[in-house]
């Protein structure tokens, strides 16, 4: 039986019920402006404001886009609060087959959220569209990116819009579909997660009052410690609580510094030693927990590895129940997990480390050091400049801009 792959969220997620504040129809190709407060907005001289009080009344409807739709037409939705990273459901009531001329499977529009700044309008991920391009009443589910407050039509709020693309010119609406009702609801939220299990308040033992004490955590390998949260809690016999923070080593630890080190591979926790000096004195590297004090690891995470690089929608089981949460899933593949270095690989690297020690003397040294720069595909010595020429991977033309290491382009960085 395969071992379960456990992911833990890295922060809490607060789901806010959305409040609809306004609906507008306008063309987005109008001139862009910035208001005096530095918030983004757009001027739309032909904007139409729709009366929310009339939504749902018998016989009331209005065109979602202009009566004769053209590229750039958009339906603007004004929300009262910030719904960044939310999963929202928009339930549309529309006239049956009112949007003639489009392919329901490939509608000529895109959903966007206002982010302000350089990003401006960011594309929303459409998880489900049951409206068949506004031809039947149904539900549309969006995954929203980060949102920022903006000003449009002299109104402040958080904005979504459905914008007609250039597809409208040759495979678009003959007439605009009509909107009769609209309901907005929050269905969930997206939070970052990592391949890790969180352990809290693990008891390590009691101090005997001597320098260099060592304790072992119950789980390993341990992931990178957060100096603010992943600390040791030392409780003295008198009830005083002292917090010890992690450091890479004790080389700069003074005798009163409350520090500890952690071997992430073995889970071993160590306190600073005392070293006999040449003059006969003893120097203590870091404070020693008092005798009889209880030592507890307040928090740490263990796990990781290549096994956590799971595909999209592979995570579907809640490890513990959460009130009002019906299900969980990863809508994007997990990436970045790597296994620990094998002993054979370390043996191969030792000669290079001993040879270079981060210094370059010969031309070959320059090549080796340049090849270790993140993002460098290959490094080649350049005789004309006495250094090394490194080739960086070309940027992947995909929307997320992620590069592929195999796409090595022309020389883009020179190391001398």
C-alpha positions as CSV (number, residue, x, y, z in Angstrom):
1,X,0.0,0.0,0.0
2,X,1.4,3.4,-1.0
3,X,2.1,5.9,1.8
4,X,-0.3,8.8,1.8
5,X,1.1,12.1,0.4
6,X,0.2,14.9,2.9
7,X,0.0,18.6,2.1
8,X,-0.5,21.3,4.6
9,X,-1.8,24.8,4.0
10,X,0.7,27.6,4.7
11,X,-1.9,30.2,5.9
12,X,-5.5,30.5,6.9
13,X,-8.2,31.3,4.3
14,X,-11.2,33.5,5.2
15,X,-14.1,33.1,2.8
16,X,-16.1,36.4,2.6
17,X,-19.7,36.4,1.3
18,X,-19.8,38.7,-1.7
19,X,-22.1,41.7,-2.0
20,X,-23.1,43.0,-5.4
21,X,-22.9,46.8,-5.6
22,X,-23.2,47.6,-9.3
23,X,-23.5,46.4,-12.9
24,X,-22.2,48.4,-15.9
25,X,-21.9,47.9,-19.6
26,X,-19.2,49.7,-21.4
27,X,-16.5,49.4,-24.1
28,X,-13.0,48.9,-22.7
29,X,-11.1,50.4,-25.6
30,X,-11.7,53.9,-24.2
31,X,-8.8,55.9,-23.0
32,X,-7.2,54.7,-19.7
33,X,-6.8,57.2,-16.9
34,X,-5.5,57.3,-13.3
35,X,-7.4,59.2,-10.6
36,X,-5.9,61.6,-8.2
37,X,-5.5,59.0,-5.5
38,X,-3.3,56.8,-7.7
39,X,-6.0,54.1,-8.1
40,X,-6.6,52.8,-11.6
41,X,-9.7,53.5,-13.6
42,X,-11.0,53.8,-17.1
43,X,-13.1,56.5,-18.6
44,X,-16.2,55.2,-20.6
45,X,-18.3,57.9,-22.1
46,X,-20.9,55.5,-23.3
47,X,-21.2,53.5,-20.1
48,X,-24.6,52.2,-19.1
49,X,-25.5,51.7,-15.4
50,X,-28.0,48.9,-14.7
51,X,-30.5,49.2,-11.8
52,X,-29.9,46.3,-9.4
53,X,-33.3,46.9,-7.8
54,X,-35.0,45.8,-11.0
55,X,-33.1,42.5,-11.4
56,X,-35.5,39.6,-11.1
57,X,-38.6,41.7,-11.7
58,X,-41.0,40.1,-14.3
59,X,-40.2,41.3,-17.8
60,X,-37.0,43.2,-16.8
61,X,-33.9,42.5,-18.8
62,X,-31.0,44.3,-20.3
63,X,-28.2,43.5,-22.9
64,X,-25.1,42.2,-21.3
65,X,-23.0,43.9,-24.0
66,X,-23.8,46.7,-26.5
67,X,-27.0,45.9,-28.6
68,X,-24.6,45.4,-31.5
69,X,-21.7,43.7,-29.8
70,X,-18.1,44.6,-30.8
71,X,-14.7,43.7,-29.4
72,X,-14.0,45.5,-26.2
73,X,-17.6,45.5,-24.9
74,X,-17.7,44.3,-21.3
75,X,-20.0,43.7,-18.4
76,X,-18.5,45.2,-15.3
77,X,-19.4,43.7,-11.9
78,X,-18.7,45.8,-8.8
79,X,-18.2,44.0,-5.5
80,X,-18.1,45.6,-2.1
81,X,-15.2,43.6,-0.5
82,X,-11.9,42.0,-1.4
83,X,-12.4,38.5,-2.7
84,X,-8.8,37.7,-3.7
85,X,-8.2,34.0,-4.4
86,X,-11.9,33.2,-3.9
87,X,-13.9,30.7,-5.8
88,X,-17.1,32.5,-6.7
89,X,-20.3,31.3,-8.4
90,X,-22.2,33.7,-10.7
91,X,-25.7,32.4,-11.4
92,X,-27.1,34.0,-14.5
93,X,-30.7,34.1,-15.6
94,X,-30.8,34.8,-19.3
95,X,-33.1,34.6,-22.2
96,X,-33.0,31.1,-23.8
97,X,-30.8,31.2,-26.9
98,X,-30.5,34.9,-26.7
99,X,-26.8,35.0,-27.8
100,X,-27.1,33.8,-31.3
101,X,-24.0,33.3,-33.5
102,X,-21.4,31.9,-31.0
103,X,-19.9,28.5,-30.3
104,X,-21.0,27.7,-26.7
105,X,-17.9,25.7,-26.2
106,X,-15.6,28.5,-27.3
107,X,-17.2,31.8,-26.3
108,X,-15.6,35.0,-27.6
109,X,-15.1,36.5,-24.1
110,X,-12.7,36.4,-21.2
111,X,-13.3,37.0,-17.5
112,X,-10.9,39.4,-15.7
113,X,-10.3,40.9,-12.3
114,X,-8.9,44.3,-11.5
115,X,-5.4,44.2,-9.9
116,X,-4.2,47.8,-10.4
117,X,-0.6,48.8,-11.0
118,X,1.3,47.1,-13.8
119,X,-0.9,44.0,-13.8
120,X,-4.1,45.9,-14.3
121,X,-6.7,43.3,-15.5
122,X,-5.7,39.7,-14.7
123,X,-7.4,36.7,-16.3
124,X,-9.7,34.6,-14.1
125,X,-9.7,30.9,-14.4
126,X,-13.1,29.5,-15.5
127,X,-13.7,26.3,-13.7
128,X,-17.2,25.7,-15.0
129,X,-19.5,27.5,-17.4
130,X,-23.1,26.2,-17.4
131,X,-24.5,29.2,-19.3
132,X,-23.3,28.0,-22.8
133,X,-22.1,31.5,-23.6
134,X,-25.1,33.2,-21.9
135,X,-27.6,31.2,-24.0
136,X,-29.1,29.3,-21.1
137,X,-29.6,30.2,-17.5
138,X,-27.0,28.5,-15.4
139,X,-24.0,28.8,-13.1
140,X,-20.5,30.1,-13.9
141,X,-17.7,29.3,-11.4
142,X,-14.5,31.5,-11.4
143,X,-11.2,31.2,-9.6
144,X,-10.2,34.8,-8.8
145,X,-6.6,36.0,-8.7
146,X,-5.4,38.7,-6.3
147,X,-7.7,41.7,-6.4
148,X,-7.2,45.4,-5.7
149,X,-9.7,48.2,-5.1
150,X,-10.2,50.4,-8.1
151,X,-12.4,53.3,-9.3
152,X,-14.6,52.9,-12.4
153,X,-17.6,55.0,-13.4
154,X,-16.8,57.2,-10.3
155,X,-17.5,54.2,-8.1
156,X,-15.0,52.5,-5.7
157,X,-15.0,48.8,-5.3
158,X,-13.5,45.5,-6.3
159,X,-14.2,44.7,-10.0
160,X,-14.8,41.8,-12.3
161,X,-15.5,42.1,-16.0
162,X,-16.5,39.9,-18.9
163,X,-14.9,41.3,-22.0
164,X,-15.4,40.5,-25.6
165,X,-12.2,39.6,-27.4
166,X,-11.2,39.9,-31.0
167,X,-13.0,36.6,-31.6
168,X,-16.1,38.6,-31.7
169,X,-15.2,39.9,-35.1
170,X,-15.5,36.6,-36.9
171,X,-17.1,34.1,-34.5
172,X,-19.1,36.4,-32.2
173,X,-22.6,37.4,-31.2
174,X,-25.0,38.6,-33.8
175,X,-27.0,40.3,-31.0
176,X,-26.2,40.7,-27.3
177,X,-27.7,38.2,-24.9
178,X,-30.1,39.7,-22.3
179,X,-29.6,39.4,-18.5
180,X,-32.6,38.9,-16.3
181,X,-31.2,37.9,-12.9
182,X,-27.7,37.6,-11.3
183,X,-26.7,36.1,-8.0
184,X,-23.1,36.1,-6.7
185,X,-22.0,33.5,-4.1
186,X,-18.6,32.4,-2.6
187,X,-17.9,28.7,-2.9
188,X,-14.4,28.4,-1.6
189,X,-10.9,29.9,-1.5
190,X,-7.4,29.1,-2.8
191,X,-4.5,29.0,-0.3
192,X,-0.9,28.0,-0.8
193,X,0.1,24.5,0.4
194,X,3.2,22.5,0.6
195,X,4.1,18.8,0.8
196,X,4.6,18.7,4.5
197,X,3.1,17.6,7.8
198,X,3.0,20.1,10.6
199,X,3.9,19.0,14.1
200,X,3.2,21.3,17.1
201,X,4.4,21.3,20.7
202,X,6.5,18.1,20.5
203,X,8.2,17.3,23.8
204,X,11.9,16.6,23.5
205,X,12.9,16.0,27.1
206,X,14.5,17.7,30.1
207,X,17.8,19.6,30.2
208,X,20.6,18.2,32.4
209,X,22.3,21.7,32.5
210,X,25.4,20.7,30.5
211,X,26.6,22.4,27.2
212,X,26.2,20.6,23.9
213,X,23.1,18.7,24.7
214,X,21.4,16.8,21.9
215,X,17.8,15.8,21.3
216,X,16.0,14.1,18.4
217,X,12.7,15.0,16.8
218,X,10.2,12.2,16.2
219,X,10.0,12.9,12.4
220,X,12.4,13.6,9.6
221,X,13.5,15.0,7.2
222,X,12.6,18.4,8.6
223,X,11.8,21.2,6.2
224,X,13.3,24.7,6.4
225,X,12.6,26.3,9.8
226,X,10.8,29.6,10.1
227,X,12.8,31.6,12.7
228,X,9.6,33.3,13.8
229,X,7.4,30.2,14.4
230,X,9.7,27.2,14.5
231,X,11.4,27.8,17.9
232,X,12.3,25.8,20.9
233,X,10.3,26.5,24.1
234,X,12.3,26.0,27.3
235,X,10.3,26.1,30.5
236,X,12.3,26.3,33.7
237,X,11.4,24.7,37.0
238,X,10.2,28.1,38.2
239,X,7.8,28.4,35.2
240,X,9.8,30.9,33.2
241,X,9.6,30.4,29.4
242,X,12.6,31.1,27.2
243,X,12.5,30.8,23.4
244,X,15.5,29.5,21.5
245,X,15.8,30.3,17.8
246,X,17.5,28.3,15.0
247,X,20.9,29.2,13.6
248,X,23.0,27.5,10.9
249,X,25.9,27.1,13.4
250,X,27.3,28.5,16.6
251,X,30.2,30.4,15.2
252,X,28.7,33.8,16.0
253,X,26.7,32.8,19.1
254,X,27.6,34.6,22.3
255,X,27.3,32.9,25.7
256,X,23.9,34.4,26.4
257,X,22.4,33.9,22.9
258,X,19.5,31.4,23.0
259,X,20.3,29.4,19.9
260,X,20.1,25.9,18.6
261,X,21.0,24.0,15.5
262,X,19.0,21.3,13.6
263,X,20.2,18.5,11.4
264,X,17.3,18.5,8.9
265,X,18.2,15.0,7.7
266,X,18.3,13.2,11.0
267,X,16.0,15.6,13.0
268,X,18.7,16.1,15.7
269,X,18.5,19.3,17.8
270,X,21.7,20.5,19.4
271,X,22.6,23.3,21.9
272,X,25.9,25.2,21.8
273,X,29.0,23.6,23.2
274,X,31.7,24.9,25.5
275,X,35.3,25.0,24.1
276,X,38.5,25.2,26.0
277,X,40.5,28.2,24.9
278,X,44.3,28.5,24.6
279,X,44.5,30.6,27.7
280,X,42.8,27.9,29.8
281,X,39.4,29.6,29.9
282,X,36.2,28.0,28.6
283,X,34.1,29.8,26.1
284,X,30.4,28.9,25.8
285,X,28.8,29.2,22.3
286,X,25.2,29.9,23.1
287,X,23.1,29.7,26.3
288,X,22.6,26.4,28.0
289,X,19.0,25.5,29.2
290,X,18.9,25.3,33.0
291,X,19.0,21.9,34.7
292,X,15.5,20.4,34.9
293,X,14.0,22.7,32.3
294,X,11.4,21.1,29.9
295,X,12.3,21.4,26.2
296,X,9.6,21.5,23.6
297,X,9.6,22.1,19.9
298,X,6.8,24.6,19.4
299,X,6.4,23.8,15.7
300,X,8.1,22.2,12.7
301,X,7.3,20.6,9.3
302,X,8.6,17.4,7.9
303,X,8.1,15.7,4.5
304,X,9.0,17.0,1.0
305,X,10.7,15.2,-1.8
306,X,9.9,14.4,-5.4
307,X,6.9,12.3,-4.4
308,X,5.0,15.5,-3.7
309,X,5.1,16.7,-7.4
310,X,1.5,15.4,-7.9
311,X,-0.7,16.3,-10.9
312,X,-3.7,18.6,-10.7
313,X,-6.7,17.3,-8.7
314,X,-4.7,14.5,-7.2
315,X,-5.3,15.8,-3.6
316,X,-8.9,15.2,-2.6
317,X,-9.1,13.9,1.0
318,X,-9.2,16.1,4.1
319,X,-6.9,14.7,6.8
320,X,-9.0,16.3,9.5
321,X,-12.5,17.7,9.2
322,X,-12.9,21.5,8.9
323,X,-16.3,23.1,9.7
324,X,-18.2,24.1,6.5
325,X,-15.6,22.6,4.2
326,X,-17.1,20.0,1.9
327,X,-14.1,19.1,-0.2
328,X,-10.6,20.1,-1.1
329,X,-8.5,19.8,-4.3
330,X,-5.4,21.1,-6.0
331,X,-6.5,22.8,-9.2
332,X,-2.8,23.1,-10.3
333,X,0.0,20.6,-10.3
334,X,2.5,20.7,-7.4
335,X,6.1,21.3,-8.4
336,X,9.5,22.0,-6.9
337,X,9.9,18.9,-4.7
338,X,13.3,17.3,-4.8
339,X,14.8,14.3,-3.0
340,X,17.8,14.6,-0.7
341,X,21.2,14.4,-2.3
342,X,22.5,10.8,-2.6
343,X,25.9,9.9,-1.2
344,X,27.2,9.0,-4.6
345,X,26.3,12.5,-5.9
346,X,28.0,14.1,-2.9
347,X,31.2,12.1,-3.5
348,X,31.2,13.4,-7.1
349,X,30.9,17.0,-6.0
350,X,33.6,16.9,-3.3
351,X,36.6,17.3,-5.7
352,X,35.0,20.4,-7.3
353,X,34.3,22.0,-3.9
354,X,37.8,21.4,-2.7
355,X,39.3,22.7,-6.0
356,X,37.3,25.9,-6.3
357,X,36.1,27.0,-2.8
358,X,34.2,29.8,-4.6
359,X,37.4,31.1,-6.2
360,X,38.2,31.2,-9.9
361,X,41.9,31.1,-11.0
362,X,42.0,29.2,-14.3
363,X,39.6,29.5,-17.2
364,X,38.1,26.1,-16.3
365,X,37.3,27.4,-12.9
366,X,35.3,30.2,-14.4
367,X,33.3,27.7,-16.4
368,X,32.5,25.6,-13.4
369,X,31.4,28.5,-11.3
370,X,29.3,30.0,-14.0
371,X,27.6,26.7,-14.6
372,X,26.4,26.7,-11.0
373,X,24.4,30.0,-11.3
374,X,20.7,29.2,-11.2
375,X,19.1,29.3,-14.6
376,X,22.4,28.7,-16.5
377,X,22.1,25.9,-19.1
378,X,25.7,25.7,-20.0
379,X,28.9,27.7,-19.6
380,X,31.7,28.1,-22.1
381,X,35.1,29.8,-21.7
382,X,35.4,33.0,-23.8
383,X,39.1,33.5,-24.8
384,X,38.6,37.1,-25.9
385,X,37.5,38.3,-22.4
386,X,39.4,35.8,-20.3
387,X,36.2,34.7,-18.5
388,X,33.3,32.4,-19.1
389,X,30.2,32.8,-21.3
390,X,27.0,31.4,-19.9
391,X,23.9,30.6,-21.9
392,X,20.6,31.1,-20.1
393,X,17.4,29.2,-21.0
394,X,15.0,31.0,-23.3
395,X,11.8,32.1,-21.7
396,X,8.9,29.8,-22.3
397,X,6.2,31.6,-24.4
398,X,3.5,30.1,-22.1
399,X,1.4,32.7,-20.3
400,X,2.9,31.8,-16.9
401,X,6.3,32.7,-18.2
402,X,7.9,29.5,-16.7
403,X,11.2,28.7,-18.4
404,X,12.3,25.2,-19.5
405,X,15.8,24.2,-18.8
406,X,16.1,22.4,-22.1
407,X,15.5,25.6,-24.1
408,X,18.9,27.0,-24.1
409,X,19.1,30.2,-26.2
410,X,22.0,32.4,-27.3
411,X,24.4,33.9,-24.8
412,X,22.5,36.2,-22.5
413,X,24.9,36.7,-19.5
414,X,28.7,37.2,-19.4
415,X,30.8,36.3,-16.4
416,X,34.3,37.8,-16.2
